[in-house]
Amino acid sequence: MTVIGIIGAGEVGGQIARAAIANGYDVVIANSRGPETLQHLIEELGPSARAATAAGAAAAGDFAVVAVPLKVVNDMPEAELAGKIVLDTNNYMVWRDGHIPVIDSGEKTVHELRQEHLPRSKVVKAFTHIQAPRITTAGLPAGAPGRLALSASSDFPEAVELVTRLYDQFGFDTVDNSPLSESWRSGPGQPAWLAHEHQTRAELIANLARARRIVSR
Ligand SMILES: NC(=O)c1ccc[n+]([C@@H]2O[C@H](COP(=O)([O-])OP(=O)(O)OC[C@H]3O[C@@H](n4cnc5c(N)ncnc54)[C@H](OP(=O)(O)O)[C@@H]3O)[C@@H](O)[C@H]2O)c1
């Protein structure tokens, strides 16, 4: 049985947990307030889920998802995530996260910063340009006309391969938009992000190519 450690039990973490359990995974899920505050979610998710601390979820997972905003100073359990593939769903939102100068200047992408925070993990950007509720409703079988595509970006090919398998199980095609330094192409405001509701593989490839970097110095 493959266990996914999910840090973040909000909209995205909860939906990835539902989709994962529907596809035969076990999940260990955490929020910032402690496992006892996740009782209702665990009751809904059923016996394939349990709640833990963030460190506990990271330690339990064969791989992990961090569905939490990025902080300037790392607040993820680096040691427990070491050696693991870590799916990062974060979108940088200034209204929520404040300004992070190295991102605003274009020196680094959000996900390069997450990779720096987790130097012993293999970070892969995933699930960032789909609205959370659609993770469990918008999937289609492989080969179906109009099947949506999602991007994955990583400095590690094996991390993109894992996400490709997971996307396929959840009902989505994959476009590899690696390495992490290119991950801005699917960020908020870019064509690939804006077209999230109906974007086939060919359309996503075209939209990633049309992206123009937004830099403020
Ligand atoms: N919502 C969407 O449709 C969507 C789509 C794609 C990507 N995203 C991105 O995905 C990320 C998560 O979004 P969301 O909408 O799921 O957010 P959300 O509903 O606000 O949930 C965030 C979750 O992260 C937890 N959390 C925050 N800091 C933590 C920490 N240090 N340790 C453990 N848990 C922590 C929160 O726990 P508490 O509640 O206990 O504080 C909460 O469970 C964001 O970066 C967002 O930009 C969102």
The ligand as an SDF file (V2000), in Angstrom:
LIG
                    3D

 48 52  0  0  0  0  0  0  0  0999 V2000
   -7.6580   26.5430   -3.5280 N   0  0  0  0  0  0  0  0  0  0  0  0
   -7.3280   26.2570   -4.8000 C   0  0  0  0  0  0  0  0  0  0  0  0
   -8.1930   26.0660   -5.6690 O   0  0  0  0  0  0  0  0  0  0  0  0
   -5.8620   26.1160   -5.1700 C   0  0  0  0  0  0  0  0  0  0  0  0
   -5.5470   25.5600   -6.4110 C   0  0  0  0  0  0  0  0  0  0  0  0
   -4.2150   25.3480   -6.7420 C   0  0  0  0  0  0  0  0  0  0  0  0
   -3.2200   25.7030   -5.8530 C   0  0  0  0  0  0  0  0  0  0  0  0
   -3.5360   26.2680   -4.6540 N   0  0  0  0  0  0  0  0  0  0  0  0
   -2.4230   26.5700   -3.7200 C   0  0  0  0  0  0  0  0  0  0  0  0
   -2.2650   25.4560   -2.8560 O   0  0  0  0  0  0  0  0  0  0  0  0
   -1.9050   25.8960   -1.5310 C   0  0  0  0  0  0  0  0  0  0  0  0
   -2.9740   25.4720   -0.5480 C   0  0  0  0  0  0  0  0  0  0  0  0
   -4.1780   26.1130   -0.9240 O   0  0  0  0  0  0  0  0  0  0  0  0
   -5.5530   25.8130   -0.2120 P   0  0  0  0  0  0  0  0  0  0  0  0
   -6.5760   26.5480   -0.9910 O   0  0  0  0  0  0  0  0  0  0  0  0
   -5.7090   24.3620    0.0430 O   0  0  0  0  0  0  0  0  0  0  0  0
   -5.3330   26.5710    1.1760 O   0  0  0  0  0  0  0  0  0  0  0  0
   -6.2310   26.4870    2.4930 P   0  0  0  0  0  0  0  0  0  0  0  0
   -7.5970   25.9700    2.1600 O   0  0  0  0  0  0  0  0  0  0  0  0
   -6.1010   27.8050    3.1630 O   0  0  0  0  0  0  0  0  0  0  0  0
   -5.4980   25.3870    3.3810 O   0  0  0  0  0  0  0  0  0  0  0  0
   -4.1750   25.5430    3.8230 C   0  0  0  0  0  0  0  0  0  0  0  0
   -3.8710   24.3980    4.7520 C   0  0  0  0  0  0  0  0  0  0  0  0
   -2.4890   24.4510    5.0820 O   0  0  0  0  0  0  0  0  0  0  0  0
   -2.3610   24.2640    6.4860 C   0  0  0  0  0  0  0  0  0  0  0  0
   -1.0780   24.8450    6.9150 N   0  0  0  0  0  0  0  0  0  0  0  0
   -0.6360   26.0990    6.7340 C   0  0  0  0  0  0  0  0  0  0  0  0
    0.6220   26.2210    7.2490 N   0  0  0  0  0  0  0  0  0  0  0  0
    0.9530   25.0010    7.7460 C   0  0  0  0  0  0  0  0  0  0  0  0
    2.0880   24.4800    8.4230 C   0  0  0  0  0  0  0  0  0  0  0  0
    3.1540   25.2500    8.6640 N   0  0  0  0  0  0  0  0  0  0  0  0
    2.0750   23.1770    8.7950 N   0  0  0  0  0  0  0  0  0  0  0  0
    0.9990   22.3950    8.5480 C   0  0  0  0  0  0  0  0  0  0  0  0
   -0.1060   22.8300    7.9180 N   0  0  0  0  0  0  0  0  0  0  0  0
   -0.1320   24.1230    7.5310 C   0  0  0  0  0  0  0  0  0  0  0  0
   -3.5890   24.9250    7.0550 C   0  0  0  0  0  0  0  0  0  0  0  0
   -3.8020   24.4690    8.3690 O   0  0  0  0  0  0  0  0  0  0  0  0
   -4.6870   25.3350    9.4060 P   0  0  0  0  0  0  0  0  0  0  0  0
   -6.0390   25.4720    8.8250 O   0  0  0  0  0  0  0  0  0  0  0  0
   -4.6580   24.5080   10.6610 O   0  0  0  0  0  0  0  0  0  0  0  0
   -3.9540   26.6440    9.5690 O   0  0  0  0  0  0  0  0  0  0  0  0
   -4.6450   24.4280    6.0690 C   0  0  0  0  0  0  0  0  0  0  0  0
   -5.0510   23.1110    6.3980 O   0  0  0  0  0  0  0  0  0  0  0  0
   -1.7800   27.4160   -1.6360 C   0  0  0  0  0  0  0  0  0  0  0  0
   -0.4550   27.7600   -1.8580 O   0  0  0  0  0  0  0  0  0  0  0  0
   -2.6340   27.7760   -2.8450 C   0  0  0  0  0  0  0  0  0  0  0  0
   -2.1620   28.9520   -3.4630 O   0  0  0  0  0  0  0  0  0  0  0  0
   -4.8330   26.4700   -4.2900 C   0  0  0  0  0  0  0  0  0  0  0  0
  1  2  1  0
  2  3  2  0
  2  4  1  0
  4  5  1  0
  4 48  2  0
  5  6  2  0
  6  7  1  0
  7  8  2  0
  8  9  1  0
  8 48  1  0
  9 10  1  0
  9 46  1  0
 10 11  1  0
 11 12  1  0
 11 44  1  0
 12 13  1  0
 13 14  1  0
 14 15  2  0
 14 16  1  0
 14 17  1  0
 17 18  1  0
 18 19  2  0
 18 20  1  0
 18 21  1  0
 21 22  1  0
 22 23  1  0
 23 24  1  0
 23 42  1  0
 24 25  1  0
 25 26  1  0
 25 36  1  0
 26 27  1  0
 26 35  1  0
 27 28  2  0
 28 29  1  0
 29 30  1  0
 29 35  2  0
 30 31  1  0
 30 32  2  0
 32 33  1  0
 33 34  2  0
 34 35  1  0
 36 37  1  0
 36 42  1  0
 37 38  1  0
 38 39  2  0
 38 40  1  0
 38 41  1  0
 42 43  1  0
 44 45  1  0
 44 46  1  0
 46 47  1  0
M  CHG  2   8   1  16  -1
M  END
$$$$
